[in-house]
Amino acid sequence: MTLLEAKFHDKRLTMADEVFHQLRTDIITLRLIPGAKISEVEIAKKFGVSRQPVREAFARLSEINFLLIRPQMATRVRKISIPDIKDSRFIRTAVEVEVARRACASIASHDKDALSENLIEQRHIMKHGDFNQFQEVDYTFHQLICNAAGCGPAFRSIEETKSQVDRLCTLALQDIAGMAEIYDDHLQIFEALCARDEEEAVRLIRFHLARLDDTIAKAREYHRDYFED
């Protein structure tokens, strides 16, 4: 047993979680690029653990289509699949539309305050151009809408589908203009929710998620090798 594994008192799944979340972040932020080889031995050495928790983390990453594991061949970071992206967008749209409807009916003053504070944070981060931080507060914005709707668990579904899109956004939106578009969408969605304008909130959610088509086109133009044929 390594020192790091001993720290977790033989809670192997906990160590596997650590490896999984770090590798998932590395893939989303393109520190591990699509198509790159990845080795259980090297990752185990990097984290100071045995291969078992790494193997478990690899299996979980394969299940969410982030790794391509083939017997007798090198494991690779899976390239971006446009069909997977569009399937994820379909599911997310269905969930977020219903969440927006409920939020319009149930949003309370403390929800408005939390969303307003989040938008202030988005604007601050946008001015400094830190896209990774912006992604985090983007996540929180959508989570706060779920909370306002009384549908906190719905965010888990959104989070699962959103992870498929995050690499794409990292490729295409790492500039002030891209963040400004997202911020403006969020601001309008917030205003529609505060006004309890269900029709407008749903329209804005659909429009916001439809931006993905332009994001795909922009990313493929400059990074075609990162996409599956």
C-alpha positions in Angstrom: 0.0 0.0 0.0 1.3 3.4 -0.9 1.4 6.4 1.5 -1.5 8.1 -0.2 -3.6 5.0 -0.2 -2.9 4.6 3.5 -4.2 8.1 4.1 -7.6 7.0 2.8 -7.5 4.0 5.3 -8.0 1.5 2.4 -11.1 3.3 1.1 -10.1 2.4 -2.4 -13.3 3.9 -4.0 -12.5 7.2 -2.4 -9.0 7.2 -3.9 -10.6 6.2 -7.2 -12.9 9.2 -6.9 -9.9 11.4 -6.5 -8.2 10.1 -9.6 -11.5 10.2 -11.6 -12.3 13.8 -10.8 -8.8 15.0 -11.5 -8.6 13.2 -14.8 -12.1 14.3 -15.7 -11.0 17.9 -15.1 -7.8 17.4 -17.1 -9.8 16.1 -20.0 -12.4 18.9 -19.9 -9.7 21.6 -19.7 -7.7 19.9 -22.4 -4.6 19.4 -20.3 -5.3 15.9 -21.7 -6.2 16.5 -25.4 -8.5 14.3 -27.5 -6.7 11.3 -28.9 -3.8 11.4 -26.3 -2.5 8.1 -24.9 -3.0 7.6 -21.2 -1.4 4.8 -19.1 -2.6 3.2 -15.9 1.1 2.8 -14.9 1.9 6.5 -15.5 -1.2 7.8 -13.7 -0.7 5.5 -10.8 2.9 6.8 -10.5 1.7 10.4 -10.7 -0.9 10.0 -7.9 1.3 7.7 -5.8 -1.3 4.9 -5.8 -1.6 1.3 -7.0 -3.1 0.5 -10.4 -6.5 -0.7 -8.9 -8.0 2.7 -8.1 -6.7 4.0 -11.4 -8.3 1.1 -13.3 -11.6 2.0 -11.6 -11.3 5.6 -12.5 -10.5 4.7 -16.1 -13.6 2.5 -16.2 -15.8 5.4 -15.0 -14.3 7.7 -17.5 -15.0 5.2 -20.3 -18.6 5.0 -19.2 -19.0 8.7 -19.7 -17.2 8.5 -23.1 -14.1 10.3 -22.0 -11.7 7.4 -22.5 -11.5 4.8 -25.2 -10.3 1.5 -23.7 -9.5 -1.3 -26.1 -7.9 -4.7 -25.1 -4.3 -5.1 -26.2 -4.2 -1.5 -27.4 -3.3 1.8 -25.8 -6.0 3.6 -23.9 -6.7 7.0 -25.3 -8.7 10.1 -24.4 -11.7 9.8 -26.6 -12.1 12.3 -29.4 -15.2 14.5 -29.3 -18.3 12.9 -30.7 -20.8 15.3 -32.3 -23.7 12.8 -32.0 -23.0 12.4 -28.3 -22.9 16.2 -27.9 -26.3 16.6 -29.7 -27.9 13.8 -27.7 -26.7 15.5 -24.5 -28.0 18.8 -25.6 -31.5 17.3 -26.3 -31.7 15.8 -22.8 -30.4 18.9 -21.1 -32.9 21.2 -23.0 -35.8 19.0 -21.9 -34.7 19.2 -18.3 -33.9 22.9 -18.2 -37.1 23.9 -19.9 -39.2 22.2 -17.2 -36.9 23.6 -14.5 -37.4 27.2 -15.9 -41.2 26.7 -15.9 -41.2 25.7 -12.3 -38.7 28.4 -11.3 -41.0 31.0 -12.8 -43.8 29.8 -10.5 -41.7 29.4 -7.3 -38.7 31.7 -7.4 -38.3 33.5 -4.0 -36.4 36.6 -3.0 -33.4 34.6 -1.6 -33.2 32.8 -5.0 -33.1 36.2 -6.8 -30.4 37.4 -4.4 -28.2 34.3 -5.0 -28.6 34.5 -8.8 -27.8 38.2 -8.7 -24.6 37.6 -6.8 -23.7 34.9 -9.2 -24.1 37.2 -12.1 -21.9 39.8 -10.4 -19.2 37.1 -10.1 -19.6 36.1 -13.7 -19.1 39.7 -14.8 -16.0 40.1 -12.6 -14.4 36.8 -13.9 -15.3 37.7 -17.5 -13.3 41.0 -17.2 -10.2 39.0 -16.1 -10.6 36.4 -18.9 -10.4 33.3 -16.7 -12.5 30.8 -18.7 -12.1 27.9 -16.3 -13.4 29.9 -13.4 -16.2 31.2 -15.6 -17.2 27.6 -16.3 -17.5 27.0 -12.6 -19.8 30.0 -12.0 -21.8 29.0 -15.1 -22.4 25.6 -13.5 -23.5 27.4 -10.3 -25.9 29.7 -12.2 -27.8 26.7 -13.6 -27.7 24.9 -10.2 -29.3 28.0 -8.5 -32.1 27.9 -11.0 -32.8 24.3 -10.1 -32.8 25.3 -6.5 -35.3 28.1 -7.2 -37.5 25.6 -9.0 -37.4 23.2 -6.0 -35.7 20.7 -8.3 -32.2 20.4 -6.8 -31.7 16.8 -8.0 -32.4 17.9 -11.6 -29.0 19.5 -11.6 -27.3 16.1 -11.4 -28.9 15.3 -14.8 -27.8 18.7 -16.2 -24.3 18.2 -14.8 -24.0 14.7 -16.5 -25.0 16.0 -19.9 -23.1 19.2 -19.6 -19.8 17.4 -19.1 -20.0 16.2 -22.7 -20.1 19.8 -23.9 -17.5 21.3 -21.6 -14.5 20.2 -23.7 -16.1 21.8 -26.7 -16.7 25.0 -24.9 -13.1 25.0 -23.7 -12.0 24.9 -27.4 -14.4 27.5 -28.7 -15.2 30.0 -26.0 -11.9 30.9 -24.3 -12.2 34.6 -25.1 -14.0 37.6 -23.7 -16.5 37.6 -26.5 -17.5 34.0 -25.9 -18.0 34.6 -22.1 -19.9 37.8 -22.8 -22.4 36.0 -24.9 -23.0 33.5 -22.1 -23.2 36.2 -19.5 -25.8 38.2 -21.6 -27.9 35.1 -22.0 -27.8 34.4 -18.2 -28.7 38.0 -17.5 -31.8 37.8 -19.7 -32.8 34.5 -18.3 -32.5 35.9 -14.8 -34.7 38.9 -15.7 -37.4 36.6 -17.2 -37.4 34.4 -14.1 -37.7 37.5 -11.8 -40.6 38.7 -13.9 -42.2 35.2 -13.7 -42.4 35.3 -17.5 -42.6 31.6 -18.3 -42.8 31.9 -22.0 -39.8 34.2 -22.3 -37.8 32.1 -19.8 -38.4 29.0 -21.9 -37.5 30.8 -25.1 -34.3 32.1 -23.7 -33.3 28.7 -22.3 -33.8 27.2 -25.8 -31.9 30.0 -27.4 -29.0 29.7 -24.9 -28.6 26.0 -25.5 -29.0 26.3 -29.3 -25.7 28.4 -29.3 -24.1 25.0 -29.2 -24.4 24.7 -33.0 -22.1 27.7 -33.5 -19.8 26.4 -30.9 -19.4 23.1 -32.7 -18.7 24.9 -36.0 -16.1 27.2 -34.5 -14.3 24.3 -32.7 -14.2 22.0 -35.7 -12.9 24.8 -37.9 -9.7 25.2 -35.8 -9.4 21.8 -34.1 -10.7 19.2 -36.6 -8.2 16.5 -35.3 -10.0 16.6 -31.9 -13.2 15.2 -33.4 -14.3 11.7 -34.3 -14.8 11.2 -38.0 
